[in-house]
Structures are given as C-alpha cells and as structure tokens.
Amino acid sequence: MNTDTMAVTYELGRKSWFSSLYSLKAVLPGFLAMFFIAIFSNNLAGVPNPFTLANLFAWLDGVIGPLHHQSFFQIMNSNFVWNPLLVGLIIGNVFGVPDSWKRGLSYIHMLMPLGIIMLAPHFMIGHAFKLGVTPILICTVFLFLTATVTLWVSRLLKLDDRHGSIIAGGLSTGDPHVCAILMPLIKAKGSQVVHSTACVIVFGLIAMNLVPVLGDWIGLPAKYVGLASVVGVGNNAQAVYAGFGSGYEAGRYVGWFDVARHVIMPAGFLYVFVVMFIRKLRNPEGENVHATGAIKTFPLWLAVFVFLWILACLHVFKQPAAHAIFEMVKWDFSLAAAALGLSMSFREIAGHGFKGFLVTCISGLVRIALLLAAILICVKTGLLPA
C-alpha cells in the first residue's frame, strides 16, 4: 500500500482527534513500567507502600547522620523526580527496554506539560513580601543575571544551545527540577536534561562549601551569609548546608530567605524560554540554533500555566488546594521521570563530556562573586540593615 492510500485510509478511520492516540493495548506495557517504577521510587499519595527508594534513602540518612543539619541524600537531591529517573536509568541500562514499552513511554511528551501546568499554584509570590524589598530584588536580579550569563558563556564555548538553555534554567533558579521543566519548551534531548541536572547538582556541592567560607572572609553578617547561600547555591538542601556551615544564625536565615528564591522560579524558566524562542524566530535557519525546535507560536499550555501562576499570585488558590494539586504533580513528574530514565543510556549522557559542567562552573562562580559584592555593598550602604 502506497503512502497516499495509507493516508486516505487513516483519515477515513478517524472519528475524532482521539483517534491519533495509540490504543490502550499498545501503551499499557509502557504505562505499567512507568507506574511501578514511580510507586517503588517515591512515597506517592494514595499508595501506602513502605518499600520505596525514598524510604531507603531516609533510613540511610538516619544511619549517616546530619551534615550541617541537613540529610546527605537531600543534599544529593533525592526527590520525586530524581528517584524514578535513577531507577529507570538502571533498569533500562542493565536489563534493556522492550519495544512493546516504547509507545507508552512516548507519553512523557504529554505528562511534562501537564505537570508544569499543575505546578502553577505552588508559587505564591505573596509569601515573600515579608522579607523586604532589597532581598526580593537581589533574588530577582540575580535570577535573570545568572540565566543571561549562562546563555552567553554557553554560546562562547560553543555548547549546544539546547544544553546551555537547560543549564541556564536550572542554575539561575537554583532548582535542578527546572532542567526537566524546560525539556518540552526547549525541545532538548533527554540526555541533555539528565547531564544538565547532574551539572547543577555537582556545582551546588562545590558552591555550598565555597559560599560560607567567602562570606565569612569578607565579613558578611551571619544573616546575609544565609541570603548569599540561598541565591549563590540555590537548591534548598544545599543552601541549608552552606548556611549552617557558616553558623547557626546563617543556617536559620536560609529558610527565611529561600521563600523569595522559590516563588520567583517560574520567571527564570519563562525568561530562558522567551529568550531562546525569540532567537529562533529571528534566525530560524541558523545552523547553531536548535533550541525551541519547531515551535512557531507561544505554546497554549504554557499560556495556561502563566494564567494560573497569576491567579496563584493573587491567592485565588487556597493552601489546602495547592497542597493537593502538588501531590498530583508528584505523580505526574514521577511517571515522566521514569519514562525519561528508561529512554536513554549512560553512554548518551556521558557523551556530552565536560563542556556543560565547565559552563555551569564559570557561570556559577561569576554569580557568587557578583552576589557577595552586591550584598556587601548593600550592607555597607544600609540597604540591608546589619
């Protein structure tokens, strides 16, 4: 049967847009693989299963003991994204992935946008107002500055713009989850997402030991070593480690200032997407322009996210509803992360080499230097009361 005849036959058999989806029989093996990896990786709502990787890591944290008041596996970013991703990688690389699973795993491209939309009520900016204007401005300015510097450094070092964009999102927001959030927007490869996530986490391990030493060396008050830890390190668990590495007072203020970093996270990944989207529109035929793929208009689902985020900022979503929705987000991202892990090999990830990590380190160190200088100036001028 030639291609034209097949197309006609397909159109005649289509009853609705649902006809373009795979049948349940085709996707069920992949769905089941994702489902079982998710429930054995995380403590998910509605599944009273004690035998999870999350519980194993919690038990090991009890054995190891706290490191500067923080659990080791939290420092290493053990969470509802990383756990199923790790399990999927191990299963896929040790045992392989049957062809019968692949159609079900392809639904990651639907799960990721859905999960991002459901994240919107989680970011309520009103929670940060009590911090004062200057800390919020510092968090916001350095979010955009870090993303801009990272994109510039990645171009300078000729890193694939999709890879550089993912690093920019994760590093600027201080949250490795953002690497996964940007995947459907930037049209990045799964191996680039995992590699970028690892780069952000490993740089966080360096920064959480560097920031308290430099903060104490230049004479920052303990309170603002906490602020420097939040903005300069990012990831909450690593920032807590950095704060308590300087002292109890600095560690206590990390939890206070981290609210500002957390609630403005959407601005970071939206900024990275918009910058790369505009670049693609201006230079669609550029041989080094790959980010955002074939996206020609602003994605409708992302517009829905922005709308819901605005509603969240206006406190339309009450706290119990936000918590309930976030439990659904955990399910969604756990399934998507399991599919992502099953879909790639360690060789693909290692094939990206050290250039991505070099971009992360250069951009992160520039951020730390400028951040400490900015906080010190604000303290000396009284913008931040000592």
Secondary structure in CASP SS format (residue, H / E / C, confidence):
PFRMAT SS
TARGET T0000
AUTHOR 0000-0000-0000
METHOD secondary structure of the structure
MODEL  1
M C 1.00
N C 1.00
T H 1.00
D H 1.00
T H 1.00
M H 1.00
A H 1.00
V H 1.00
T H 1.00
Y H 1.00
E H 1.00
L H 1.00
G H 1.00
R C 1.00
K C 1.00
S C 1.00
W H 1.00
F H 1.00
S H 1.00
S H 1.00
L C 1.00
Y C 1.00
S C 1.00
L H 1.00
K H 1.00
A H 1.00
V H 1.00
L H 1.00
P H 1.00
G H 1.00
F H 1.00
L H 1.00
A H 1.00
M H 1.00
F H 1.00
F H 1.00
I H 1.00
A H 1.00
I H 1.00
F C 1.00
S C 1.00
N C 1.00
N C 1.00
L C 1.00
A C 1.00
G C 1.00
V C 1.00
P C 1.00
N C 1.00
P C 1.00
F C 1.00
T C 1.00
L H 1.00
A H 1.00
N H 1.00
L H 1.00
F H 1.00
A H 1.00
W H 1.00
L H 1.00
D H 1.00
G H 1.00
V H 1.00
I H 1.00
G C 1.00
P C 1.00
L E 1.00
H C 1.00
H C 1.00
Q E 1.00
S C 1.00
F H 1.00
F H 1.00
Q H 1.00
I H 1.00
M C 1.00
N C 1.00
S C 1.00
N C 1.00
F C 1.00
V C 1.00
W H 1.00
N H 1.00
P H 1.00
L H 1.00
L H 1.00
V H 1.00
G H 1.00
L H 1.00
I H 1.00
I H 1.00
G H 1.00
N H 1.00
V H 1.00
F C 1.00
G C 1.00
V C 1.00
P C 1.00
D H 1.00
S H 1.00
W H 1.00
K H 1.00
R H 1.00
G H 1.00
L H 1.00
S C 1.00
Y C 1.00
I H 1.00
H H 1.00
M H 1.00
L H 1.00
M H 1.00
P H 1.00
L H 1.00
G H 1.00
I H 1.00
I H 1.00
M H 1.00
L H 1.00
A H 1.00
P H 1.00
H H 1.00
F C 1.00
M C 1.00
I H 1.00
G H 1.00
H H 1.00
A H 1.00
F H 1.00
K H 1.00
L H 1.00
G C 1.00
V H 1.00
T H 1.00
P H 1.00
I H 1.00
L H 1.00
I H 1.00
C H 1.00
T H 1.00
V H 1.00
F H 1.00
L H 1.00
F H 1.00
L H 1.00
T H 1.00
A H 1.00
T H 1.00
V H 1.00
T H 1.00
L H 1.00
W H 1.00
V H 1.00
S H 1.00
R H 1.00
L H 1.00
L C 1.00
K C 1.00
L C 1.00
D C 1.00
D H 1.00
R H 1.00
H H 1.00
G H 1.00
S H 1.00
I H 1.00
I H 1.00
A H 1.00
G H 1.00
G H 1.00
L H 1.00
S H 1.00
T H 1.00
G C 1.00
D C 1.00
P C 1.00
H H 1.00
V H 1.00
C H 1.00
A H 1.00
I H 1.00
L C 1.00
M H 1.00
P H 1.00
L H 1.00
I H 1.00
K C 1.00
A C 1.00
K C 1.00
G H 1.00
S H 1.00
Q H 1.00
V H 1.00
V H 1.00
H H 1.00
S H 1.00
T H 1.00
A H 1.00
C H 1.00
V H 1.00
I H 1.00
V H 1.00
F H 1.00
G H 1.00
L H 1.00
I H 1.00
A H 1.00
M H 1.00
N H 1.00
L H 1.00
V H 1.00
P H 1.00
V H 1.00
L H 1.00
G H 1.00
D H 1.00
W H 1.00
I C 1.00
G C 1.00
L C 1.00
P C 1.00
A H 1.00
K H 1.00
Y H 1.00
V H 1.00
G H 1.00
L H 1.00
A H 1.00
S H 1.00
V H 1.00
V H 1.00
G H 1.00
V H 1.00
G C 1.00
N C 1.00
N H 1.00
A H 1.00
Q H 1.00
A H 1.00
V H 1.00
Y H 1.00
A H 1.00
G H 1.00
F H 1.00
G H 1.00
S H 1.00
G C 1.00
Y H 1.00
E H 1.00
A H 1.00
G H 1.00
R H 1.00
Y H 1.00
V H 1.00
G H 1.00
W H 1.00
F H 1.00
D H 1.00
V H 1.00
A H 1.00
R H 1.00
H H 1.00
V H 1.00
I C 1.00
M H 1.00
P H 1.00
A H 1.00
G H 1.00
F H 1.00
L H 1.00
Y H 1.00
V H 1.00
F H 1.00
V H 1.00
V H 1.00
M H 1.00
F H 1.00
I H 1.00
R H 1.00
K H 1.00
L H 1.00
R H 1.00
N C 1.00
P C 1.00
E C 1.00
G C 1.00
E C 1.00
N C 1.00
V C 1.00
H C 1.00
A C 1.00
T C 1.00
G C 1.00
A C 1.00
I C 1.00
K C 1.00
T C 1.00
F C 1.00
P C 1.00
L H 1.00
W H 1.00
L H 1.00
A H 1.00
V H 1.00
F H 1.00
V H 1.00
F H 1.00
L H 1.00
W H 1.00
I H 1.00
L H 1.00
A H 1.00
C H 1.00
L C 1.00
H C 1.00
V C 1.00
F C 1.00
K C 1.00
Q H 1.00
P H 1.00
A H 1.00
A H 1.00
H H 1.00
A H 1.00
I H 1.00
F H 1.00
E H 1.00
M H 1.00
V H 1.00
K H 1.00
W H 1.00
D H 1.00
F H 1.00
S H 1.00
L H 1.00
A H 1.00
A H 1.00
A H 1.00
A H 1.00
L H 1.00
G H 1.00
L H 1.00
S C 1.00
M C 1.00
S C 1.00
F H 1.00
R H 1.00
E H 1.00
I H 1.00
A H 1.00
G C 1.00
H C 1.00
G C 1.00
F C 1.00
K H 1.00
G H 1.00
F H 1.00
L H 1.00
V H 1.00
T H 1.00
C H 1.00
I H 1.00
S H 1.00
G H 1.00
L H 1.00
V H 1.00
R H 1.00
I H 1.00
A H 1.00
L H 1.00
L H 1.00
L H 1.00
A H 1.00
A H 1.00
I H 1.00
L H 1.00
I H 1.00
C H 1.00
V H 1.00
K H 1.00
T H 1.00
G C 1.00
L C 1.00
L C 1.00
P C 1.00
A C 1.00
END
